Amino acid sequence: MSQAWDLGDPFADARAGAGALVGDFGGEAIPLILRYKEVRAAASDWQTYSSDTPFRVPIPSEEHTRTVRQLPIETDPPEHKAFRALVQPLFAKPKQPGMIAEIEALVDDMVASVRGRASFDAIEDFAFPLQTKALTLLLGMPMSEAEEWRSWGLHVLQGEDPAGDKVEAYVHRQLDRAEAEPGDDFFSVLVQAEVDGRRLNRDEMLGYSLLAFAGGRDTVITTTAFAMAHFASTPEDRQRIRENPQLVRGAVEEVVRVVSPLTLIGRTCPHATRIHDVNVEAGQRTAICWASANRDPDAFEDPLAVKIDRKRNAHVGLVPATIPVSGRRMRAWCCAARSTPSATTLVACRYSKWMRTTKNGRHTDARPATKNCS
């Protein structure tokens, strides 16, 4: 079976040997927790590995690209529970039949926009606009807003030209609008929301909004692009899903495991601790490495293979910083994080029969694509 992407395991030697790996992130030495069981334990142990450190949960840290902490991921229990409960109804929207139908219609429209082209870029022409448009559905905003959101770039708060100032200015405008004329969109929910018997302050509203725009962006885009790449270049898996659509859900979970779109996430140790042979001082950051855990052979048989029918796939892909890992169910920050990859997986097998994928993510279509693959 040919593979379009490098599915290697750069953590294998350190995970099997020392059990930890110290990485250099902009001059900051950060020990990485690598083994599956230890990653799961650390994800739940907020007393030892705290997320209550504004700007320092992402790696690299973001104190220079935003002004407030992201909610609820940059908090610890019990505060985290209250902040998370406030937006819990938002997490349930992708499970609603109406939302599922809207996402599927959106994906069909996106596929139609690239079918018949001699070539197209899987990220710029498909995954990126799909993510931003899907997010408008989740946030209850006009789809026309997606164009401005795309202008912030793939990574929003990271990279050479972070868009933190632009995003914060946009959010303030939307919150002002919602305060003057509340509706049923995401920003109107925030201006009317209460936590522990009080209204949210503006910084807290901004913190929720920044996570909505930055937290499920490049992760979703990467996952979607890989799903397309895999099914376009692996005809046997494409055929299996055509013959048995019930494999789609498992295929989504396997794609997320393999991609591990959130490679790692930062935690700060309130007290001195030790990760195998690495001493960690109080106040020093560590990193929970989801990508390494998802390739741990002690947890996954033949972990470098893409098995769309993998059983007991308790991966730790797309897990927010402070939510304890609970096995098979990944937590996603926007509807695209759960709904878009599943729709794209199905679309990839139905519409990309003749796509060939190169390593730079550009898909070429030398022959007419066919819509009826069933």
N, C-alpha and C positions, 0 to 999 in steps of 0.2 A: 504494500500500500504506500503510495507516494504521500509525502507531507509537504504542505505549503509553508509551514512555519517551523522554526527550530524549537523542538520540544525537549531540549536538553535539561539537565538538572545541575545548575552551578553550585548548589548547596550540598551535593551528595557527600563529598569527602568530609566536610566539616560536620555534617549531621551524623555521619557514621562514626567519625573519630572523636574529636573534642566535644561535640555536642553543642557548641556555640561558635559564633563567628563575629569578630569585631570589625565593623565596617567604618570607613571614613566618609562622613557626610559633611562636606564643606568645612573640613578641619575638626569636626566633632566626632570623637570615637564613640560609637554606639554598639553595644553587644546585641547580637541577634539571637533570639530563641528559635530553634530550628525544628525540633522533633515534634511530631504530631501531638502526642499526649501532653507534652510540656507546653505546647502552644495553647491547647484547649484549657489546661489548668491556669496558665497565666492570664488568659482572656477573662476568666471569672474571678481572679484574685486581685481585686481592686485595692485591697489594703497594701499589697506589695508592689503592684504595678498600676499606678494611678493615672487616670485620664483627666483629673481635675487640675490641669495645667494649660491655661489658654495659650493658643498658638503652637503648642509643642506636641500635639498629637500627630499632625502630619510630619512627614520627613521628606524634604527639609522643613524646618519650622517656618511659620508664616507671620511672625510679628512685624515684618516689613511690608506685608501685602494686604493686611486687613487690620481693623481697629477693635474688633470685638471677638469674644470666643464663640465658637460654633456650638449650637445647641441641637440636640442634647448630648452630643458625643464628647464634649470637653467638660464633663461633669462625672462625679462618682455617685453611687447610691449613698443615702436615700434620695438626694436631690435629683439624681438622674431619672428615677422612676416617675416623679411628678412632671418633669419636663417632657419625658417621652410620652406619657399618657395624654398630654395635651394634643399631640399630633397623631396619635394612634389611629383615629378614623381615616386619616390620609393614607396610611399604609394599607388599609383594607380596600381602597377604591379599585386597585387592579384586579381584585377578585370578583367585582360586580359584573354581571353579564353585559350591561350597557357599556362599561369601560372596555371590556374585552372586545366587544364588537367595534368600538371606535378605533382601538389599537389595530385590529385586523384590517379595517378599512384603510387606515393610514399606511400600513405596510403595503397593502395592495397598490395604493396610489404611488408609493415610493418605488416599488418594483416596476410599475408601468412607466415611470419616468426614466428608467435606465434601460429597459428592454429595447433591443434593436440597435443600440449604440455599438459602434465598432469597439469602443473601450470605455471604461469608466473607473473612477477612483472609488474604491470601496468605502473609504472613510469620508472624503470630502463630498462625494456625490450621493452617498447613501446613509452610512451609519451616523454621521454627524448631524445632518438635517433631520434624520429620523428621531434621534435622541431629543433634540430641542423641541420638535413638534409634539412628540409624545409627552414631554414635560408640560406643555401648555394644557393638555387634556387633564393631567393630574392636578395642576394648580388652578384650573378653571379660568384660564386666561385666553384671550383671542389668539388664534394660531399665528396671526401676523406678528406677535411679539417674538416669535422664534428667530426672526431675522436679526433683531438687536441682540438677542442672547448668543447667537452664533458669532457675532462680531467680537465677543469677548475672548475668543480663541478656544482651543481644545482643552486647556488646563485651568483657565480662569485665574487661579491664585498662585500658580507655579510657572516655571519657565522663564525665558529671557524677558518677556514683556507681560507681566501679570496685570490683570484688569481689575484688581481689587477696588480702586477708586471709582471706576466706571460702574461696577456692580453695586457698590454701596450707594452711589448717587441715584441709580435707577431704583433701588429698593426704597430709599427715602421718598422718592416721588410717588411710588405706588402706595406706600403707607399713608402719605398725606392724602392721596385720592381716596383711599379706603376709609380714612377717618372722616372725611367730608361727606362721602357718599358710599357707605358700606354696601357690599353686595354679597355674593356667595363664593368669591374667589379666595385663594390662599391668603392674600394680604388682608382681606376683610375678616377672615377668621382670626388672624393674629391680633388685629387691633381690638377685637372684642373678647379675646381669650383671657382666662384667669388661671393662675397657678397658685395653689395654697391660699386661695381666697383673695387674691389681689390681681390686678391687671398686669400684663407684661409691660415692662418698660421698653423704650425704643431700642436700646442696645440688645435686649433679648429678642425682640422681633427681628432685628438685623441679623442676629446670630442664627436664628432658624432659617432665614432667607439665604444667607451665604451657603449654608450646608445644602439647601435645596438646589442651588445653582452649581455648586462646585463638587459636592459629595458624590453625585451619581452621573458624572459627565464622562471623563476619559475612560472610567471603568466600564461604563455601558457601551461606549463607542468601540473600545477594544474587544469586548466580548462579542458584540454584534459582528464586527469585521472578521473575527476568527471563525465564528459560526459559518459565515458565508465562504470563507477560504476553505474551511474543512470540507463542507459538503460539495463545494464546487470541484474540489480536487480529489474527492474520495467517492467514486461512483457507487461502490458497494454499500456504503452507509446511506447514501441518497436513495438507493433502491430499497433498502430495508425500511426506511421511513415511509416511502411511498406505499409499500405493501402493508405496513403496520403503523399507522399514525399514532398508536398508543405509545410508541417509543419516544415521541417528541419530548415529553416531560423529563424522562430520564436523560435524554440527549442534552437538554438544557443544563441539567445539573452537572453532567460530565464536561460540557464545554466550559462552564464556570470553574470547575475544579482544575482543568488543564490550563486555562488562561490565567487563573488567579489574578484577576485584574487589579486588585489591591495587593501589591506585593508584600507590603509590610506596613505596620502602623506603630507609632511611638507611644511609649508609656514612661512615666517618671517614677523613680523609686523614692518614696518618702523616707525610707530608712535604708541603711547599707544592707546589701544582700550579695548573693553569690550565684552566678549562673555557670554551673560546672566549674571550670578552673578560672573563671573571670570574676574578679571582684568589682562590684558596682557600688559606688559611693552614694550616700544620701543626696538626693537632688539630681543625680545623673539619669540620663535617659537610657532606656533599653528599647528594643524593637521586637514586636511579635511578628514573625515572618510566616504569613499565610501561605506564600508560594512554596516554601520549603515543606511545610506540613502537608500540603496537598500532593507532594511527591515522595512522601515517606513510605518506603516499601513495607514498613511494619504496620501501616494502616491501609495501604492500597496494593492489591496484587497488580504487578506489571504497571506501575504508576505512570510510566512515560507513554503508554499506549492510550489512544482515544477509544474508549469502549462505550458506545451509546446505550448499551444495555447493562452497564455496570450495576451490580447489586450492592446494597448497603453502602451507598455512596455518601458517607458522612463527611463531606468536604467542608472546608472552612473558607469558602470563597465569598466575597462581598459581605463580610461581617463587620458592622460598625464597631467603633472602638470600645464602648463600655457595655455592650450587650453580651451576656454569657452565651457561648456557643452551645446550641442545643441540637446538634446532629444534623439531620438532613435538610432542615429548613434554613435557607440563607435569608438574612434580613436585607431588604433592599430599600434605598432611600427615595426612589421614585418609581413610577409605574414602569418606566423603561427598563429598570434593573431586573424586574421579574417578567414583565409582559413582552417587552421588545425582543430580548434574545429568543424567547420561545416562538414568537411569531416569525422572527427572522430565520430561525432554524427551519421552520416549516417552509417558509418562502424559499430559502436556499435550495431545498430539495425539490421544490415544485417548479421553480422558475430559472434556475441557473444551470441547467443540464449541460450546456456547452461552454460554461465559463472555465477558463484556465487561469490559475493564480500564480503570480510571481512573488518573489520574496518581499518586494517593496509594497505589497498590498494592492497593486493595480491589477484589475481583472480585465482580460481581453476576451472578446467574443468573436471568434472567427466564423462561426456558423449561426444561422438563425436560432434564437432561443425558442423554446416551446413552452406554452403555459400548461398544457394538459400532460402532466407526467404521471398521472394515476392510471 
